[in-house]
């Protein structure tokens, strides 16, 4: 699963720590999500989308193989 999290963070002038605090996650978790090494829970994905006033589908791109 790919994501556009880093792009959205940059647009909103947030660093990984700031975003983590807003959604109740660690900086390391945000980093892992951005790298594609960790898939967030549905709840965390929804919280992140809410911070950026967008949809989960806009942030996280899933393509079946």
C-alpha positions as CSV (number, residue, x, y, z in Angstrom):
1,X,0.0,0.0,0.0
2,X,1.4,3.4,-1.0
3,X,0.5,6.7,0.7
4,X,0.8,10.4,0.2
5,X,1.3,11.2,3.9
6,X,4.7,12.9,3.5
7,X,3.2,15.1,0.7
8,X,0.3,16.1,2.9
9,X,2.6,16.8,5.9
10,X,4.8,19.1,3.8
11,X,1.8,21.0,2.5
12,X,0.6,21.6,6.1
13,X,4.1,22.4,7.5
14,X,3.9,19.5,10.0
15,X,6.9,17.3,11.0
16,X,6.4,13.7,11.9
17,X,6.4,14.5,15.6
18,X,3.7,17.1,15.2
19,X,1.5,14.8,13.2
20,X,2.1,12.0,15.7
21,X,0.9,14.2,18.6
22,X,-2.2,15.3,16.7
23,X,-3.3,11.6,16.1
24,X,-1.9,10.0,19.2
25,X,1.0,8.1,17.6
26,X,4.7,8.3,17.9
27,X,7.1,9.9,15.4
28,X,8.4,6.5,14.7
29,X,5.0,5.2,13.7
30,X,4.4,8.1,11.3
31,X,7.9,7.4,9.8
32,X,7.1,3.7,9.3
33,X,3.8,4.5,7.7
34,X,5.4,7.0,5.3
35,X,8.0,4.5,4.3
36,X,5.4,1.8,3.7
37,X,6.8,-0.4,6.4
38,X,3.6,-0.3,8.5
39,X,-0.1,-0.1,7.6
40,X,-2.0,2.0,10.1
41,X,-5.2,0.7,11.8
42,X,-8.5,1.9,10.4
43,X,-8.8,4.3,13.4
44,X,-5.4,5.8,12.9
45,X,-5.9,6.2,9.2
46,X,-9.2,8.0,9.9
47,X,-7.5,10.3,12.4
48,X,-4.8,11.2,10.0
49,X,-7.3,11.9,7.2
50,X,-9.3,14.1,9.6
51,X,-6.2,16.2,10.4
52,X,-5.8,16.9,6.7
53,X,-9.5,17.3,6.0
54,X,-9.4,14.6,3.3
55,X,-10.4,11.0,2.9
56,X,-8.5,7.8,3.8
57,X,-8.7,6.9,0.1
58,X,-7.0,10.1,-0.9
59,X,-4.1,9.5,1.5
60,X,-3.7,5.7,1.2
61,X,-3.5,4.1,-2.2
62,X,-4.3,0.4,-2.4
63,X,-4.0,-1.6,-5.6
64,X,-4.7,-5.3,-5.8
65,X,-1.9,-7.4,-7.2
